[in-house]
Amino acid sequence: MTGMIRQIGKYRIDGVLGSGAMGIVYEAWDAAIARTVALKTIRRDLLDGVQETEIVARFRNEAQASGRLVHPNIVAVYDFGELDDTTYIAMEYVDGTPLGAFLDKDTPMDVAACVTCATQLLRALDYAHARGVVHRDIKPANILVSREAQVKITDFGIARIDSSTLTQVGAVIGTPSYMSPEQFKGEGVDGRADIFAAGIVLYQMLTGMRPFSGAASVVMHQIIHDTPAAPSTRRPGLHPAFDAVVLKAMAKRAEDRYPSAQAFVEALGAAHLQHSGGVPITEEDNERTVLAFQKPAPAPDMQASAGASQHGSSGALTASAPEWLLALAPDLQVALSTQIGPVARLVLKNAARGALDLDDLCAKLLPHIGSDQGRIQFQESVRALRNRHGLPTAGTMGARSSARSGAMPANQSPGMPAPPLSPELMETVQHKLALYVGPIAKVLARRASKLTRDPVEFYRLLADNVADPQDRARFLKEVGG
């Protein structure tokens, strides 16, 4: 930690979580109660007099706004203090990733993941609004998602508290792409401004696109005057029930939106039931949601970057991949991401190794999709992809995939189903896999066990989730696969 401060007040500084022009967020240790905290700081000596007054006031406002809120989906604030030229807030340390990291352009998220994430966000907002706190800057960067897919709202720096005079009518504050019409107009703001922003976030998750985009002045005009395209027109297969829900949340007049975040939750749940044919969110949906919110894969290496620049946006594939695959990879990754989330990039890269043709590649990809409906949707996407690229109709994909995704080994007699994988084997392999992928190993093992009863195939499916080739080989050697 050479060159880094070691102590701020009672907090021992253990590392840097992030930094900006005005200050740094540290990982710190509060010895008094033996817990790790995130210590958000601003350096007043880096600000001029006007900036200092306003920014320190907002900083204090954030502490006051968050400090009165105790909710599982809101980052907790523990302490506020000033020491020499530094002002700080000690808050809950969240091992999470901003939602924006999972929002790939033109790549919709799994529907159940969208509903689960938005529901947690809205319940937190309903709680805050009931206590007189309006966030006013809801956006993906201020929504943290843990590895267990728990949502946490952070950064209440421009929140309005009922008794506060920090931000009043006439102040235009927020992030343009997520601001409500009344915020742009400098009018009075209440919880329905947060509902508008939450509608934009949900739209973006469902479609992979922002409803309003462009320069700030263009976005302002769109938000005040234009109605965006219905989500179902941007995502084939999405039930139109979501259109009414999202567009009501983004109504131009506050009085035309949902009267509360809880009303939004109820409408969203009803839309999902229509989309799923009356089936509520299941354990399998929850597993897909956890997978969808794993930390994005690291940036590709130089060879992969060269391949992408040579052949277009080929995702994680290297330049040595065959031409047919480089041409199809971007669309294949989008189709697979719709079913399994950001992990699709890694799965596609691993499955592409040694794939003979598109049929063979799809046979390797299908077992990673956890539901029959998802596999059917992916196959339909592949058929559309074939037509768009003028490829011959699939002839072997169904036969190959049935062997890979069935519930028995290839050499098992149809009259004698293979026994399920033993709990002891499952637990042993799960612990070994966790060394390479972390807590998500439990979900991955449970999903893979539903797709095959063949231990060797089970090991292969799990190995596909290990990014590093050497680690992958080491894992297979450890499990005897």
Secondary structure, 3 states (H helix, E strand, C coil): CCCCCCEECCEEEEEEEEECCCCEEEEEEECCCCEEEEEEEEEHHHCCHHHHHHHHHHHHHHHHHHHCCCCCCECCEEEEEEECCEEEEEEECCCEEEHHHHCCCCCCCCHHHHHHHHHHHHHHHHHHHHCCEECCCCCHHHEEEECCCCEEECCCCCCEECCCCCCCCCCCCCCHHHCCHHHHCCCCCCHHHHHHHHHHHHHHHHHCCCCCCCCHHHHHHHHHHCCCCCHHHHCCCCCCHHHHHHHHHCCCCHHHCCCCHHHHHHHHHHHHHHHCCCCCCCHHHHHHHHHHCCCCCCCCCHHHHHHHHHHCCCCCCCCCCCHHHHHHHHHHHHHHHHHHHHHHHHHHHHHCCCCCCHHHHHHHHHHHCCCHHHHHHHHHHHHHHHHHHCCCCCCCHHHHHHHHHCCCCCCCCCCCCCCCCCHHHHHHHHHHHHHHHHHHHHHHHHHHHHHCCCHHHHHHHHHCCCCCHHHHHHHHHHHCC
